Amino acid sequence: METATKKHSTPKTSVKMTGAEAIVKCLITEGIDTIYGYPGGAIMPVYDAMYDYKDQLKHILTRHEQGAIHAAQGYARVSGRVGACIATSGPGATNLVTGIADAQIDSTPVVCVTGQVAKHLLGTDAFQETDIISISTPVTKWNYQITKASEIPKVMAKAFYIARSGRPGPVLIDITKNAQLEEFDFEYEKCTGIRSYKPEAEVQENQLKAAAEIINQAKKPFIVFGQGVILGQAEKEFKAFIEKTGIPCASTLLGLSALPSSHPLYVGMVGMHGHYAPNKLTNECDVLIAIGMRFDDRVTGDLNTYAKQAKIVHFEIDPAEISKNVKADAPVLGNVNKSLVKILPFIKENKHESWMNEFKKLSTEEHNIVINDELTPKGNDITMGEVIKEINSVTHGEAVIVTDVGQHQMVACRYSEFNKTKSNITSGGLGTMGFSLPAAIGAKMAAPEREVISISGDGGIQMNIQELGTILQNKVGVKILILNNEFLGMVRQWQELFFDKRYAETPIMSPDFVAVAKGYGIEGRCVTDRKNLKAAIKEMIDSKEAYVLEVKVEKKGKVFPMVPAGASVSDVILK
Amino acid sequence: MKEQLYTISVYTENNVGLLNRIATIFLKRHINIESLNVSRSEIEDVSRFNIVTYITEDQAKVVTKQIEKQIEVIKAYYHTDDETIFQETAIYKIASDLLFDQREIQNIIKDSHAEIVTVARDFFVISKTGRRQDTEDLYNQLKPYGIMQFVRSGRISVSKNKMEISELLTNI
């Protein structure tokens, strides 16, 4: 460690304390005010130390460690700060793994602290010993096992620096019990640099000029933006860039809310269940400008037929993403909050009206064939889309929408209106069912002034439904919408389309969700009839406390448009 | 794009767990590592990995970037065989009586320019440094007489072109 961190000159004061107390001090110094976790044997000294710092560090007892890390993720994604969670060794640590993998693939800054058996027991298969360092290695940005107290300040400082800088990600710090109990002279200085780690490259002028030349000459340019805009807090810079260039732009799943959905240049979402026009026209643009996104396969479909006609300009912070999936003709390395500003002087002001009209034409087609029926259905069954539309009409795009994974997620992301950034919290890369409820808890605690709506299907809600207990105990005012179609809907849709309607294990029974909510002291209501929908949603939003609204929706609804797996984006189907 | 041998050279901090972190990058992509060597480097407190693997250049690029992305990796490079000077060392343990009973063995050792490392009552050990084919040839020549133990090191290599690693570190 000594060789790895740069010297930094802040005044130091050394105080004698235990490793456990030092951990708590480090968390507080790094700005953590809320930590999600679950106690257990190997982490007990830290819990004991936390007991004395209740006024500075609020601990939220979740009902499962997976709930703890998803809550920390939700907290991080809404606040733009580092989320934190804590668990014991063995099962406590392994229960975090899904959330760690989720945070890694969706670039969420989280610091996880896990207890570990004492150093002399390492490798003996002691009670609740598990090699969480090896287990978490492929899914963490960095991890480290502390075996003596004196390592704590430097390692913790490094952990926070790594989690939040550059392309953010999860860091796991495993601390043996002896290190928690040892006393040492504590002094803390924040980490400001690591010689082997360069969080973001300085933006190169030659790259900017090369990119600008391609953009200036483009006849049919098209922008796809991702979460990099939000993580770089570059929403304003991004808006200035698109408004000067006049280029139509589409969002990835995680980029949603970086730009208000009502913006005239916004043409929708790309990807497997994205909008028709941006998918289709990806293969007709002459320049594709990717901004803070990573060409996930759910965005590109078949790579061999993805935007082959176009020159690719890629603004990206992570060098490993450049030309990983799609070869960049003009890469612009660096944080988009700098590159998008620095490129402006080289960019000509422009408008692309007739090109924009092509998007509008295809959008009209999508409205006629898909959207109108989804949002104003003629049948008796309630569609997922009309529920989202009703939410929009009450929240006016001001709410934080936290979705789970599956059909409801695609529908919510397609139809939710967003006026504010950091309003779309979803498990994109990993596709973790059970994400929404705990993530919404963290989101609400990070932004208590905002309306936070957790949207789940009847499958996903049952994966972490125990977190209703966390809501009960902490009085977290999240609104919980369950779109119940009595199926694992997305898998059912694939079975219908690609597996000969053999509905293997997709019909799913659910408990009486309203009764379950009631058991947890949470108000709830179930809507089966359209005529009650509007009032129920209003009642949910108006509630000052947590509220569960179950809506029984169309059982065999399908999400369209759709780019079938492995197909080209331009082969997107409308029905 | 054709697959060929690439040597990936990685300069790193000397930390527990980094080997695992680098290995998982190959494992995740189902790429087999042909040879691996870790040692100190020309820079104090900096370790150097030499990883040899049979992949395409596109894969080499991606893997090198993924390795470099790891926090404790200072810099990673990939090179073809033509761009490097490389060697491996093999050692062979052979029963001592063969040395006296089989005159031919003495000729093999002499002709191969192998080095006798040690001679004990029951066995002797020779070592041979060179390219894979050289150590392989010696193995094949000795095999009919019986080899008690054989082991070969990972490839060690230096690039013909300069790597800007030292300047990189002094600039930090």
Interface residues (C-beta under 8 A of the other chain):
Chain A: T3 A4 K6 I133 S134 T137 P138 K141 W142 N143 Y144 Q145 I162 G193 I194 R195 S196 Y197 D318 P319 A320 I322 S323 K324
Chain B: T12 E13 N15 V16 G17 N20 R21 T24 K28 D45 K61 V62 K65 Q66 E68 K69 I71 E72 V73 I74 L169 I172
